[in-house]
Amino acid sequence: MAEGRTLFKGANLFDGRNAPTPNMNVVVSGRRIESVSKEVPPTAEGDRVVDLAGRTLMPGMVQGHFHACFGSFGSGAPAPVLGLEAPATFLGMLGAHNARILLNCGFTGAVGSSNPYGLDVSLKEAIAYEFTDGPRLLACTREYVTSGDAADGTNRSWYMELGNTGLIRRVDGADAYRQAAREDFGRGADVVKLSAGPGHGSHPATDFCYLTRAELDAVVGVAHDQGKLVRAHCPSRSAIMECADAGVDIIDHADRMDEACIEAICRAGATVLPSMLWSATFLGLAENWDYAAQPFPIGSGFPEPLEETHKRIRGVREDFEHTCRMLPELVKSGARIVIGDDFGTAIMRHGDYVNELELYVKELGIDAFDVLRWATYNGWDLMGMSDELGSVEAGKLADLVVVDGNPVADISCLKGPLVVMKDGVFVKDQLN
C-alpha cells in the first residue's frame, strides 16, 4: 500500500447488500476504498493498520428524516409556531450541534425534513466549506401547508398576527405551489416538504388529503424537472394514495397504508419512512400517565377534556397497531424503506437514532439484515448517491463505520460506534 493508506484488518464486513462476511480486509486510500479482500494485503511505511479483531465494518448510515433545529433547550415559554422557539442564529448553531451528533453516531448522510430560515441550505453549505462537521445533507424547505391544515400552527395563534410563521409556509393553489417550489429550489433546497394529511405520533390519522391533485402535480412537476425530491407527511390512506399516484418521492409515516397503498407505492417507486418510534414513545408515556396527579403534557395545543385525551390516545394506538400489521407486507413488496424519525423532540433526543432500529427488530420482528439495508444502501439510494456510497466496494467513497459487535445478531451494537470515517477521514476514532 502507498503512504497514507488505512488497512482495516480482520473485519466482520457488512457491505450494505449482503450478509456479514468474517475475516475481511478493507484498504482505504485517500477518499476512496481501494480494495476489499479475504487476503491481507502487504503494508508499507506510513500505512496505518487497524486490527478490528472481528468487529463489524459497515457503510455510513443515512438519517432520512432530519430536523436539524429540533431540540429541547429550555428556552422558556413555548413558541406559538414550530421554528420560533429561539432566534435564527441560535437555531443555526443548534443545527450545527445536531449535525455533529448525527455524524458521530455513524450517520454520514441525512435527508432534511423541514426547518425554518433556510437553515438546511446554510447547514449543507457550512458542512461543505468545513465550517462545521456534519453528514452529507439533502436540504429541505419549510413545510408547505394548505390553509386550515392541522399542521398550520397559526390556526392556534392567528390572533397574534404573526409575520414570521417559522417552520411552515402556507401555500394554496397549483400556481402558488409551483412558485414556492421554484423559489426554494433557487435558494438551494434539494427537497420540498408537504403536509398532505393529518395525524401521526400523538394524533390519530383522519382519512383526508389536504392538497388537490393539481397542487400535487404542480410541485412534483417542478421538483422532477430540476432533479429534486418531494416528501410528504402522509398518515392517512387518502394522502398516501394521492401522493403516490402524483409521484411524490418520499411517503412519510404511512400509518394507514393498506394493500392498495403498497401497490401504488411500488408502482411509483416511492420511498417509505415509517418513523414509528415517535408513536411508540408517545404511547409508552400516554398509556402510563397518572392523569389524576397532573395534566398530560402532550396535548392538542389547547387544554382538552380528559375524555378527548383518552379518545386521542386510543386512536393513536389503533393507527400504530395497524402500521405494525402492514409493515411486514411493505417489506415483502420490495418497496424501498429508509429509517428516520422526529428526533429532537422532548421525548426523543438527537443521538438516540438507533432506538428506531431496535423498535423494528426487537418489537416488530423485522429481520435485522433488512433494517440495516434500510439504514445504509436504501438511504444512499434515496439520496441519489448509491453509485458512490451505501456499500463497501472498491472504488466507492470511504464513508465507513466500525461497531463492537455484529448488528445482524444484535442491532443495539450500533449505538456508540468506535470509528466513523467520512470521505476517508476519521471523524471519530476510539480504536487507538
C-alpha positions in Angstrom: 0.0 0.0 0.0 1.1 3.6 -0.7 1.8 6.1 2.1 -1.2 7.4 3.9 -3.5 4.5 3.4 -5.5 2.7 6.1 -6.0 -1.1 6.3 -9.0 -2.3 8.3 -7.8 -5.8 9.1 -9.9 -8.8 10.3 -13.3 -7.1 9.9 -16.7 -8.7 10.1 -17.9 -7.0 6.9 -21.4 -5.9 6.4 -21.1 -4.4 2.9 -24.6 -2.9 2.7 -26.1 -5.5 0.5 -25.1 -9.0 1.7 -25.0 -10.9 4.9 -21.9 -10.1 7.0 -18.6 -11.9 6.0 -16.0 -12.5 8.6 -12.2 -12.0 8.3 -12.3 -9.4 5.6 -9.7 -6.7 4.9 -10.6 -3.2 3.5 -8.0 -0.7 2.3 -8.8 3.0 2.2 -6.7 5.3 0.0 -7.4 9.0 0.1 -11.2 9.5 -0.2 -11.9 6.0 -1.6 -12.0 2.3 -0.9 -9.0 0.8 -2.7 -9.7 -2.9 -2.1 -11.9 -5.4 -0.3 -10.4 -8.9 0.1 -10.0 -12.0 2.1 -6.3 -11.9 1.8 -4.3 -9.4 4.0 -2.6 -7.0 1.6 1.0 -6.0 2.1 1.7 -2.8 4.0 4.4 -0.2 3.7 5.9 2.6 5.8 3.3 5.2 6.6 0.3 2.9 6.4 -2.0 2.6 9.4 -3.2 -0.9 10.2 -6.3 -1.1 12.2 -6.9 -4.6 13.6 -10.7 -4.9 14.1 -10.4 -8.4 15.6 -13.9 -9.4 14.4 -15.6 -6.1 15.0 -18.1 -5.1 12.3 -17.1 -2.7 9.5 -20.1 -1.3 7.6 -21.2 1.7 5.4 -22.1 5.0 6.9 -25.8 5.2 7.7 -28.4 7.7 6.5 -30.9 9.5 8.7 -33.8 10.1 6.4 -35.9 12.5 8.5 -33.6 15.1 9.9 -35.0 18.1 11.7 -31.7 20.0 12.3 -33.2 22.7 14.5 -35.3 20.5 16.8 -34.0 20.4 20.3 -35.2 20.8 23.9 -33.0 23.5 25.3 -35.2 25.1 28.0 -35.9 28.4 26.2 -38.8 29.2 28.5 -42.3 29.9 27.1 -43.3 27.6 24.2 -43.3 29.1 20.7 -46.6 29.9 19.0 -45.4 28.0 15.9 -42.6 25.5 15.5 -39.4 27.2 14.4 -39.9 30.3 16.6 -38.5 28.8 19.8 -35.3 30.9 19.5 -33.6 33.4 17.2 -32.5 32.2 13.8 -28.8 32.5 14.8 -29.4 30.2 17.9 -31.3 27.7 15.8 -28.5 27.7 13.3 -26.0 26.9 16.0 -28.3 24.2 17.3 -28.5 22.7 13.8 -24.7 22.5 13.6 -24.6 20.9 17.0 -27.2 18.3 16.0 -25.3 17.6 12.7 -22.2 16.8 14.7 -24.2 14.5 16.9 -25.6 12.7 13.9 -22.2 12.2 12.3 -20.6 10.9 15.5 -23.4 8.4 15.7 -22.3 6.9 12.4 -24.7 8.7 10.1 -22.7 10.2 7.3 -25.8 11.1 5.3 -29.1 12.8 6.0 -32.2 14.0 4.3 -33.8 17.1 5.8 -37.4 17.2 6.8 -38.4 20.9 7.2 -36.6 23.7 9.0 -37.2 27.4 9.2 -35.0 30.3 7.8 -33.5 28.2 5.0 -31.5 26.5 7.8 -30.9 23.3 5.9 -29.3 25.1 3.0 -27.0 27.1 5.2 -26.1 24.0 7.2 -25.3 22.0 4.0 -23.1 24.8 2.8 -21.3 25.2 6.1 -20.5 21.4 6.1 -19.3 21.6 2.5 -17.0 24.5 3.4 -15.8 22.7 6.5 -17.0 25.4 8.9 -18.6 22.6 10.9 -18.7 18.8 10.9 -21.8 17.0 9.7 -23.2 14.5 7.3 -23.8 14.8 3.6 -27.1 16.6 3.6 -30.1 17.0 1.2 -31.5 20.3 2.3 -35.3 20.6 2.9 -37.6 23.5 2.7 -40.1 24.7 5.3 -43.2 22.5 5.5 -45.8 23.6 2.9 -49.3 23.6 4.4 -52.7 24.5 3.0 -54.9 26.9 4.8 -56.6 25.2 7.7 -54.2 22.3 7.8 -53.8 20.9 11.3 -50.0 21.4 10.9 -50.6 25.2 10.4 -49.6 26.4 13.8 -51.1 29.8 13.1 -54.6 28.2 13.4 -54.0 28.4 17.1 -52.2 31.8 17.1 -54.0 33.7 14.4 -54.8 36.5 16.8 -51.0 37.2 17.2 -50.9 38.3 13.5 -47.5 36.7 13.1 -45.4 37.9 10.2 -43.0 35.0 10.7 -44.6 31.6 10.6 -41.4 29.7 11.5 -41.3 26.1 10.2 -44.4 26.3 8.0 -45.2 28.0 4.7 -48.9 28.4 3.9 -49.5 27.6 0.2 -52.8 27.4 -1.7 -53.4 26.6 -5.3 -51.4 25.0 -8.0 -49.7 28.2 -9.2 -48.7 29.0 -5.6 -47.2 25.6 -5.1 -45.3 25.9 -8.4 -43.9 29.3 -7.4 -43.0 28.3 -3.9 -41.0 25.2 -5.1 -39.2 27.2 -7.8 -38.2 29.8 -5.2 -37.0 27.3 -2.6 -35.0 25.3 -5.2 -33.5 28.5 -6.4 -32.3 29.2 -2.9 -30.5 25.8 -2.7 -33.1 23.4 -1.4 -33.0 19.8 -2.5 -36.3 18.6 -1.1 -39.7 20.1 -0.7 -41.7 19.0 2.3 -45.6 18.8 2.1 -48.2 18.3 4.8 -50.6 16.0 2.9 -52.8 14.7 5.7 -53.5 15.0 9.4 -52.3 12.7 12.2 -49.3 10.5 13.3 -47.4 10.3 16.5 -49.6 12.0 19.1 -52.7 12.3 16.9 -54.8 9.7 15.1 -55.0 9.9 11.3 -58.1 11.3 9.6 -58.7 9.9 6.1 -58.2 13.1 4.2 -55.6 14.6 1.8 -55.1 18.4 2.2 -53.7 19.0 -1.3 -55.7 18.8 -4.6 -54.2 16.7 -7.4 -53.5 19.9 -9.3 -51.4 21.2 -6.3 -49.5 17.9 -6.0 -48.9 17.7 -9.8 -47.6 21.3 -9.8 -45.0 20.9 -7.0 -43.9 17.4 -8.2 -43.5 18.7 -11.7 -41.2 21.5 -10.7 -39.2 19.2 -8.5 -38.7 16.4 -11.0 -37.9 18.9 -13.8 -35.0 20.1 -11.6 -33.9 16.7 -10.4 -35.2 17.4 -6.9 -37.3 15.4 -4.4 -40.7 15.9 -2.8 -41.6 14.4 0.6 -45.0 14.4 2.2 -46.4 13.8 5.7 -48.8 11.1 4.8 -50.6 9.3 7.7 -53.9 8.7 6.0 -54.8 6.2 3.3 -56.1 9.0 1.1 -52.9 11.1 1.4 -50.8 8.0 0.7 -52.7 7.1 -2.4 -52.9 10.7 -3.8 -49.2 11.3 -3.2 -48.0 8.0 -4.6 -50.1 8.5 -7.7 -48.8 12.0 -8.1 -45.2 10.8 -8.0 -44.2 12.1 -4.5 -40.8 10.6 -3.8 -40.9 10.1 0.0 -44.0 9.0 1.8 -43.5 9.8 5.5 -45.2 7.6 8.1 -47.8 5.8 6.0 -49.7 4.9 9.2 -52.9 3.8 7.4 -51.4 2.1 4.4 -53.2 -1.0 3.0 -52.6 -3.4 0.2 -53.7 -0.9 -2.4 -51.4 1.8 -1.0 -48.5 -0.6 -1.1 -49.2 -1.4 -4.7 -49.4 2.3 -5.5 -46.1 3.0 -3.6 -44.3 0.2 -5.6 -45.8 1.3 -8.9 -44.5 4.8 -8.2 -41.1 3.7 -7.0 -41.7 5.8 -3.9 -39.7 5.5 -0.6 -41.4 5.0 2.7 -40.2 6.2 6.1 -42.4 4.6 8.7 -41.0 6.7 11.6 -42.7 4.6 14.1 -40.6 5.4 17.2 -42.4 8.6 17.8 -45.8 6.9 18.1 -44.4 4.1 20.2 -42.7 6.5 22.6 -45.8 8.7 22.8 -47.9 5.6 23.7 -45.5 4.4 26.3 -45.8 7.8 28.0 -49.5 8.4 27.4 -50.8 5.0 28.4 -48.9 5.0 31.7 -49.6 8.6 32.7 -51.0 9.4 36.2 -53.8 11.6 34.9 -55.2 12.2 38.4 -51.9 13.7 39.5 -51.3 16.2 36.7 -52.4 17.1 33.2 -50.9 15.2 30.3 -48.2 17.4 28.8 -48.6 16.4 25.1 -52.0 17.8 24.0 -53.8 19.2 21.1 -52.4 22.7 21.5 -55.3 23.8 23.7 -56.4 22.2 27.1 -58.7 19.3 26.2 -61.2 17.4 28.3 -59.8 14.2 29.7 -62.3 12.1 27.7 -60.9 13.7 24.5 -57.3 12.9 25.6 -58.2 9.3 26.1 -60.0 9.2 22.7 -57.0 10.6 21.0 -54.6 8.1 22.6 -56.9 5.2 21.6 -56.8 6.5 18.1 -53.0 6.6 18.0 -52.9 3.1 19.4 -55.2 1.8 16.6 -53.1 3.5 14.0 -49.9 2.2 15.5 -51.2 -1.4 15.6 -52.4 -1.1 12.0 -49.0 0.0 10.9 -47.4 -2.9 12.8 -49.6 -5.3 10.8 -48.9 -3.7 7.5 -45.1 -3.0 7.7 -44.2 -6.7 7.1 -46.3 -6.6 4.0 -44.5 -3.5 2.8 -41.2 -5.3 3.4 -42.4 -8.3 1.3 -43.4 -6.0 -1.5 -39.8 -4.9 -2.1 -40.6 -1.2 -1.6 -37.7 1.0 -0.7 -37.8 1.7 3.1 -35.5 4.1 4.9 -35.1 4.9 8.6 -35.6 8.4 10.2 -37.9 9.9 12.8 -38.7 13.2 14.7 -35.6 13.3 16.9 -35.1 16.4 18.8 -38.5 16.5 20.5 -38.8 16.5 24.2 -39.4 12.7 24.3 -36.8 11.7 21.6 -33.4 13.3 21.8 -30.9 13.7 18.9 -28.4 10.9 19.4 -31.0 8.2 20.1 -31.3 7.2 16.5 -30.7 3.5 17.0 -33.8 3.3 19.2 -35.8 3.4 16.0 -33.9 0.4 14.5 -34.3 -1.5 17.8 -38.1 -1.0 17.6 -38.4 -2.6 14.1 -36.2 -5.5 15.0 -36.9 -6.3 18.7 -40.6 -5.3 18.9 -42.0 -5.7 15.4 -39.9 -8.7 14.4 -38.4 -7.3 11.2 -35.2 -9.0 10.2 -32.1 -7.0 11.4 -30.5 -7.5 8.0 -33.4 -5.8 6.3 -33.3 -2.9 8.7 -29.5 -2.5 8.2 -30.1 -2.2 4.5 -32.8 0.5 5.2 -30.2 2.4 7.2 -27.4 2.1 4.6 -27.8 1.2 1.0 -31.5 2.2 0.8 -30.8 5.6 2.4 -28.0 6.4 -0.1 -30.2 5.2 -3.0 -32.8 7.6 -1.9 -30.2 10.4 -1.8 -29.2 9.5 -5.4 -25.7 8.6 -4.2 -25.7 4.8 -4.3 -23.2 4.7 -7.1 -20.7 6.2 -4.7 -21.9 5.3 -1.2 -24.0 2.8 0.7 -21.9 -0.3 0.1 -18.3 -1.3 0.9 -16.9 -1.8 -2.6 -13.6 -1.0 -4.3 -13.8 2.4 -5.9 -16.5 3.8 -3.7 -16.2 6.7 -1.3 -14.9 5.7 2.1 -17.8 6.5 4.4 -17.3 3.7 7.0 -18.4 2.8 10.5 -17.0 0.3 13.0 -19.1 -1.1 15.8 -18.2 -3.5 18.6 -20.4 -6.5 17.7 -22.5 -7.9 15.0 -25.6 -5.8 14.3 -27.3 -8.6 12.5 -27.2 -10.6 15.8 -27.8 -7.5 18.0 -28.9 -4.3 16.3 -28.2 -2.4 19.6 -24.4 -2.6 19.0 -24.9 0.3 16.5 -25.0 2.6 19.5 -21.8 4.4 20.2 -19.7 3.4 17.1 -16.0 3.1 17.7 -15.0 4.6 14.3 -16.7 6.9 11.9 -14.9 7.8 8.7 -16.3 10.2 6.1 -14.5 10.8 2.8 -11.6 8.7 4.0 -11.1 10.9 7.1 -11.5 9.7 10.6 -14.1 11.9 12.3 -14.3 9.6 15.3 -11.6 7.2 16.3 -11.8 5.2 19.5 -9.5 2.3 18.5 -6.2 4.0 19.3 
